[in-house]
Structures are given as structure tokens and as C-alpha cells.
Amino acid sequence: MIGVGNRYRGDDAAGPVVAESLLEEFGAESVATCDGDPGALIDLWSGRREVVLIDAMISGGSAGTIQRFDVSENPLPAEDFPVSTHAFGLAGSIELARGMSTLPASVVIYGIEAEQFERGAAMSPRVRASVWEVSRKLARRLRAAPPRERSHV
Amino acid sequence: MKRRTIKVDELTRVEGEGAMHIEMRGDEVTDVKLTIYEPPRFFEGFMQGRDYSEAPDITARICGICPVAYQMSSVYAMEDAFGVEVDGVLRELRRLLYCGEWIESHVLHVYLLHLPDFLGFESAIHMAKDHGETVAKALRLKKAGNAIVSTLAGREIHPINVKVGGFYRAPTKQELGGLLEELEWSLGMAEEMVRFTAGLSFPDFEKDYEFVALRHPEEYPCCEGKLVSNRGLDIPISEFREHFVEIHEPHSTALHCKLKERGMYFVGPLARYNLNFDKLPENIQELALEIGLGKTCRNPFKGIIIRSVETLYAVQEALRIIKSYEPPAVASVPVEPRESVGHGCTEAPRGILYHRYELAEDGSIRHAQIVPPTAQNLPTIEDDLRQYVTQFMALPDSELKWQCEQAVRNYDPCISCSTHFLKLTIDRK
């Protein structure tokens, strides 16, 4: 499970906060945070069979809306995920890995609709509520994984 | 008369936001504009009143690709102001940190931003489908550069361990030793990078540029030296403002910088290489000659080879520094602020980055000036486009547009950096 985003930019913290909430119970072998650097992302999921990514998104929906994308076969709608001018963004990183045949067999993304990316701001209340909902869902998913698979969920 | 327009509203594979507009009437190019519309960022303004010690960390935020360059130019400027000299192991560590940044930045540009142009792909993502192994190796090489910066300075982007006078903490021998294995691999990979890029096809395009770079008596330039050019410029860094001038062009939120006497000039890897070939280690000089690069290169498209040569140099230099490393007794030398003016200029991946600070007695900043490399290259980039389009006018629009974008990327422009400094004047009546 990889929480993508910047901890210090308002709702962009959604991904990292989900990951942090899972870290204590499931450990660094299964849970990580990432600022979105393509090299770092590709490293993190390299050799894994299954990866779940959590990221803030902007698709025009209401703040806090949770959307699930299975990108194992098809690209992520790039326009819905904020992209830094310095990077490829999440969608670009996924396609780069797909091109290099290093994308895990199963890649699922939980997008949480953001309201603001203010520097130093806290997450919006509705985003915060969705963060806990996604955290609970993913914790259940991890607990249900057979122990031998847990480190590679 | 037939009118043609080549227009790219959003330049991709460059850092920041800019556009390109070229107009032709008949056989004549009538207008070339590299429009920079990235919002101005006012860094020089909000440095005023801040303490000298904050400059490295504030200016590092100007760029996520070359924060080390900003840190280094600012600490050298402050040390110049306060009459402090940092040498020995601490100087070597600064050089090592810079090697990390050159590797990160050059590999990113060569493989992920520029190479797709040469191989005919829309982007690195499209390129990865056919050249997956090459991209994977490039990411690994870039990671070796990232690892130097994060080991030495806390994290790979906006590092936090640099201070005026040295570092907050010097790494242990074991910490730096942990980088060796990957750097040994990187040495082979960087040589492969040089040979690979030398085998690409290049447009037949050369210009008689004025190249400007640092030159140091003993080493390939990084943080110290004099400012020199192939047309006789030979000045200490402190005389920068006597020879260079910043100009505001209406179509750009970035200032353009010119030589007062002769106008546009060229900074970056080509300039460094052409003015310092003799300072490269012998094995790298031999390799450069073997691949046919020559001691001087005036084709900006071949910047991709020179970035590769500099990547090899940075890996080799990093290995040299790490292998001879003995931790210093102290991580920094003491600094006593005083009322003064200081200048610093270092070789960012994209070329010389000049900082100047006026400081009050208590060390607070009265005035700051920062001249990034991309602002210095903007007039030359526009002139390249003008000449390139004149020379290759017979090409169909789509091909010409592709090659013009490639010509802009020759300079690895960092638009985010170049717009940090626009001055805002509020006229109240």
C-alpha cells in the first residue's frame, strides 16, 4: 500500500495519512509513503504482485468522494490526478512501469477527491472523513490477506 | 506572401510553464518568442530582512531539480561577504553533493526529457515500451545521484544539511561507503550513456556562440573559479554586474540576461566543456575524443552527449571523494556576520547561477539578486530558433515544430527557476 502525496499541502496529505495509519499494524514491508517521484514509486512496487495506491484527485466531484480505479490493464485517467511540472505524475509513472514491464500484476488506486492544496493547511473535514474510511477498508483487506502473502500485499 | 506560424502553447518535457511562438513570412522568420507565463515567484523580494543563515534553505526552494546549486551559490556568496573560507574535507563534501545533483539532473534530462526527441517518441512513457531496459538503467543511475544527495544532505529534494560555513552534520565514513557499490555500477553505466548518446543522429546545426562558464586552475569547475568566455571575458565573480545586465522582455515573466558589451551568450554543459576540456580527467578526455566529440562543440543538439560526459565525470569524481574521505573534526567553520556585500557563482546543471547579497551588520539581508542559468540562456534559445527555422524552412510544419521543441530542450530550460525573480513595483498615487 503506497500513500502518494505531500504531507504539507492540504488535501494532498490524504495518501500519506492513509499509509501512516496502516504503518504501525502492518509494517514498512507492506506500507509506504511517496512524494510521487516516478523512480521512487517504481522502486517501491518493483517485484510485488499487487499494489494499492492512495492519492488525492481532482475530477470535479464533491470533496471527499472516493473512487476506485483498477489500472492493471488500462491507464489511469491522468487528467483527474494533479501533476507536478517536475514529474510524470502517478498516471505517467504507472505507464512508464507498464512500458518497462515492471508494473505489478494487480494495481488498484483509491482516489480521494480533494478540495484544496494549500501549503501548510490541514486536510478539509470531508477529505479527512474519507481518509479514515479508506484506511479502515484497506486495514480489513490487509488483515484478510494470508500471513505468507502479507508482506507482499 | 505566404504566412506560416509554428505554435506550441504548452511546452512539455521542460521544467515549468512556457510556450513557443514562431512566425514566418515567405522565407523570412519575422518573430520568435519563448513566452514564459509561469507566475513570478518574488524570491529576491522576500529574502529582504531575513537572516543570512536562512538563504541556503530559502533559495533551495526555487527549484526541485537543482536545489544544491542554489544552496551552494548562496553559501559561497555569504562566505565571500564575511571573509570565510571553507576548504579541505568540507570543500570536498560540497563538491560531492554537487556531483549528486549533476547526476540526478543530467540523467533525468538525457533519458526522460530529451532522448524521446532523438528516438522519435512523444514522451519517455511511449519510449519505455521499446526501450524498457534503457529506461530502467537510467532510473537506477539517477537513483545513485539521489542517494548521494540524501545521504549527505538529509533528503534528495530540497536538502537540509547545508549551512553557511559547511554542514550541520558531516557524514560518517560508513555512510558514504554505503554509496560505493552503486557508484561503481554507475561508472560503467555512465560510460555506456556517453557511447549511446554519441551514436544518436544530430541535425547539422552549429553557431558561433559566446560560451560563458567558471574556470578553476586545478579542476573541472563546480563551485569556484573565474568567469571566462571564448571571447576574452576573464573576470572574478564579484565583477558579474559590471559585465552582465538583466532585461525585462514583455513576453516573459523571466528576465533575460545579456553581456553588456556583446549581448547574448550561452551557459551550461556545452560552455563548461568547451572552456574546461583540459580539466577533465585524462580517461574522460580520451573517451570524448574517441567518440568524435572533439575538444570544442558548437552544436547545441550535442548537449545530450556532453551531459552524459559530465555525468561520467560526476560519478568518477564522487567515487574519488568518497574513497579518500576522512570525516572532518568539525562539520562547519565559524561565521561572524558583518556589514558587507558578497557574491557567489556556481555551476548548476544548466549553467552558472549567480547570487549577490547586501548584508547589514547583524547579518540580515538588505538586498538579494539571483541570476539563474535559464534566464541567461533565453535570448540564445530564441536566436537558435530563429536561425534553425531559417535553415530548415523547407521542412513540413509538423517536423519543424518537433525539431524546434527539441532545440528548446537542448538547453534543459528550467522555467520554474527562471521566473523566481520578477520585480513587482506598486505605484501608489
Interface residues (C-beta under 8 A of the other chain):
Chain A: D35 D37 P38 G39 I42 D43 S84 T85 H86 F88 G92 E95 L96 R98 G99 M100 S101 T102
Chain B: E15 G16 E17 G64 I65 L112 S123 A124 I125 H126 M127 A128 K129 G132 E133 V135 A136 L139 K142 K143 N146 I157 S416
